[in-house]
Each structure stands twice: as C-alpha cells, then as structure tokens.
Amino acid sequence: MNWYEKLNQYFPVEEMKSQEHMEALLKEKSEVYYKDEGEYHVLMYAEFNSFIFIDYVYVSAASRGQGLGHKLIEKMKAKGKPIILEVEPVDYEDTDSAKRLHFYQREGFKHAQSIGYSRRSLATNEPTPMEILYWSPEDASEESIYDQMKKMYEEIHTYKDSEFYGRSYQPVDEVLKLDEDRDSDDILKDLK
C-alpha cells in the first residue's frame, strides 16, 4: 500500500486532499511541503519560516504503542517552531478521535479555543468543523496561531484547488475566525 492509500484509508473523505493535490504540493512547493514516510508511518507537513503545520500523521495500527508517534512529534519539536494541526471534535462513537486527542495532550499541545474553523468539504459539500491544536516553544498567542493558520490555508489547502477539484474552497475569512469570546470548551481538558 502506498503512502496516499494509507492516509486515504485512515482519514475521512472530507478531510483528505486529492493525491494530485498532494503530489503537486510535494513537487511545486518542495521548499515548504514535505513527506516523511516509513514502513509504519506517513507524516505530511508544511514548514514555514515561523511555524510548522502538520497536515496528516498516520501511524499503522501494527506499530501503535511503540512510541513512533512520539518520535515523529519530537522530530518536529526539535525544529524549535510552533506546530499547528487540525483535529475533528471528539466523537465518543469513534474511539480513535479520543485517542488522538489524548496523544496530542500528552505531547503538550493546547487547544486554540478562540479560533473557529469550518470549511465546506469539496468531496461532500458539507461543512466540516475542525478544532486547532498547537504546541509552541515560547507559548505563542492564539492570535499568532490564527495568523499562521491563515497563511497555511491560503498556501497549502487552497493551492490550485479549482484545478484539482473543479471548484475552489471558501476564502480564508469565511473559514477561519478569531473570537476571544468564542463559546468553546477546551477539548483537551475534559477527555474521558
């Protein structure tokens, strides 16, 4: 099974980029977009001057519990930049969603409670609400995480989107909102 098939089997369709989109990012944005692949993992990420965005991280079920996910995150942390990623809200029907959140909590990630994020999936045409988690060596503000997410969205998520999908994602200002008064509980605080 190739790297894309592994990701495609693990991530929901509404969160997946097309293979053509990801291959174009790897080729045409090779100074920013990277793939770290091994027998038991696939890590897709964008590294900018001031932050890292983890697009996808997959660790095979056969190797879970052996510290591979921790090693991948430590490799990113060693770069000394804030790390940002998107997660779906916890769904107790899907035990993997809670396990993922527990993992990121153990790795020291925080929930950006003031950032609202929902984009319409081009695959399903349904709104896909996500939450933003981040880790920062210098305790970055949620406002700076928001600015970095906007940059990533415009340079990675929407890169040539109409060419790959026949239509475009929504503009960044419709998808991402910064609201200090946002009514959002810390999704990491109350994990069961």
C-alpha positions in Angstrom: 0.0 0.0 0.0 1.5 3.4 -1.0 1.6 6.5 1.3 -1.6 8.0 -0.2 -3.6 4.8 0.2 -2.6 4.6 3.9 -3.7 8.2 4.5 -6.9 7.7 2.5 -7.9 4.6 4.5 -7.3 6.4 7.8 -8.7 9.9 7.3 -12.3 10.7 6.5 -13.0 11.8 2.9 -14.0 15.3 3.9 -10.5 15.9 5.4 -8.5 14.4 2.5 -6.7 16.3 -0.2 -6.6 14.5 -3.6 -3.5 12.6 -4.4 -2.9 15.0 -7.3 -3.1 18.0 -5.0 -0.6 16.4 -2.5 1.8 15.4 -5.2 1.7 18.9 -6.7 2.5 20.3 -3.3 5.4 18.0 -2.9 6.7 18.8 -6.3 5.8 22.5 -6.8 6.1 23.6 -3.2 9.0 21.4 -2.3 10.6 24.2 -0.3 7.7 24.1 2.1 5.7 20.9 1.8 7.3 17.6 2.9 6.6 13.9 3.3 8.3 11.8 6.0 7.4 8.1 5.2 8.5 4.8 6.7 7.2 1.3 6.9 4.8 2.2 9.7 4.1 5.9 9.3 3.3 8.8 6.9 3.8 12.4 8.0 2.8 15.2 5.7 3.7 18.7 6.8 4.4 22.2 5.7 7.4 24.0 7.3 7.3 27.8 7.0 9.9 30.2 8.5 8.0 30.8 11.7 5.9 27.6 12.1 5.1 24.0 11.1 1.7 22.8 10.0 1.1 19.0 10.3 -1.3 18.2 7.5 -1.5 14.4 8.1 0.1 12.0 10.5 -0.6 8.3 10.2 0.9 5.5 12.4 -0.1 2.0 11.4 -2.2 0.0 13.9 0.6 -2.6 13.9 3.1 -0.2 15.4 0.9 1.8 17.8 2.0 1.9 21.4 5.7 1.7 20.4 6.5 5.4 20.6 6.6 6.1 16.9 4.1 8.9 17.0 6.0 10.5 19.9 9.3 10.3 17.9 7.7 11.9 14.9 6.3 14.8 17.0 9.7 15.2 18.8 11.4 15.5 15.4 9.0 18.4 14.6 9.5 20.0 18.0 13.3 19.9 17.6 12.9 22.5 14.8 12.0 25.0 17.6 8.9 26.4 15.9 5.2 26.4 16.8 3.4 23.4 15.5 -0.2 23.6 14.4 -2.6 20.9 13.4 -6.3 20.4 12.8 -8.4 17.8 14.6 -12.0 16.8 14.4 -14.0 17.4 17.6 -14.1 14.4 19.9 -16.6 11.8 18.9 -17.1 9.1 21.5 -18.6 6.9 18.9 -15.3 7.0 17.2 -12.7 5.8 19.8 -9.8 6.9 17.5 -10.8 10.6 17.9 -10.5 10.5 21.7 -7.2 8.5 21.4 -5.8 11.1 19.0 -6.7 13.9 21.4 -5.1 12.1 24.3 -2.0 11.6 22.3 -1.7 15.3 21.5 -2.5 16.3 25.1 0.4 14.0 26.3 2.7 15.7 23.7 2.0 19.1 25.2 -0.4 20.5 22.6 -3.0 23.2 23.6 -6.5 23.8 22.1 -6.8 27.2 20.4 -10.2 27.9 21.9 -10.6 31.4 20.3 -10.1 30.1 16.7 -13.2 28.9 14.9 -12.6 26.8 11.8 -15.1 25.3 9.5 -14.7 24.7 5.7 -17.1 23.1 3.3 -15.7 19.8 2.0 -15.3 19.7 -1.8 -15.9 16.0 -1.6 -19.2 16.0 0.3 -20.2 19.7 0.0 -20.9 19.6 3.8 -19.5 21.9 6.4 -16.6 20.3 8.2 -15.9 21.9 11.6 -12.4 21.3 13.0 -10.5 22.4 16.0 -7.0 23.8 16.1 -4.3 22.4 18.4 -0.9 23.9 18.7 2.4 23.4 20.5 4.8 26.3 21.0 8.3 26.5 22.5 7.7 30.1 23.5 4.0 30.0 24.4 2.7 31.6 21.2 -0.5 33.6 21.4 -3.7 32.3 19.8 -3.7 35.4 17.6 -0.3 34.4 16.2 -1.5 30.8 15.7 -4.6 32.3 13.9 -2.3 34.3 11.5 -0.2 31.3 10.8 -3.3 29.2 10.1 -4.5 31.8 7.6 -1.1 31.7 5.8 -1.2 27.8 5.7 -4.8 27.7 4.5 -4.0 30.1 1.6 -0.7 28.5 0.6 -1.4 24.8 1.2 -5.1 23.9 1.5 -6.3 26.1 -1.4 -3.2 25.7 -3.6 -4.6 25.2 -7.2 -7.8 24.0 -5.6 -10.0 24.8 -8.6 -7.6 23.0 -10.9 -7.7 19.8 -8.8 -11.3 19.8 -7.7 -13.1 21.8 -10.4 -14.1 24.5 -7.8 -12.4 26.5 -5.0 -12.6 26.2 -1.3 -14.1 29.2 0.6 -12.0 32.3 1.2 -9.9 32.2 4.3 -12.0 34.8 6.1 -15.1 32.7 5.8 -13.3 29.6 7.1 -11.2 30.9 10.0 -12.5 33.3 12.7 -10.7 34.7 15.7 -13.1 35.4 18.6 -11.8 35.9 22.1 -15.4 35.4 23.3 -16.0 32.2 21.3 -18.1 29.8 23.3 -15.8 26.8 23.1 -14.7 24.5 25.8 -11.1 23.2 25.9 -11.4 19.9 24.1 -8.3 18.5 25.8 -9.5 19.4 29.4 -12.4 17.1 29.7 -11.2 14.0 27.9 -12.7 10.8 29.2 
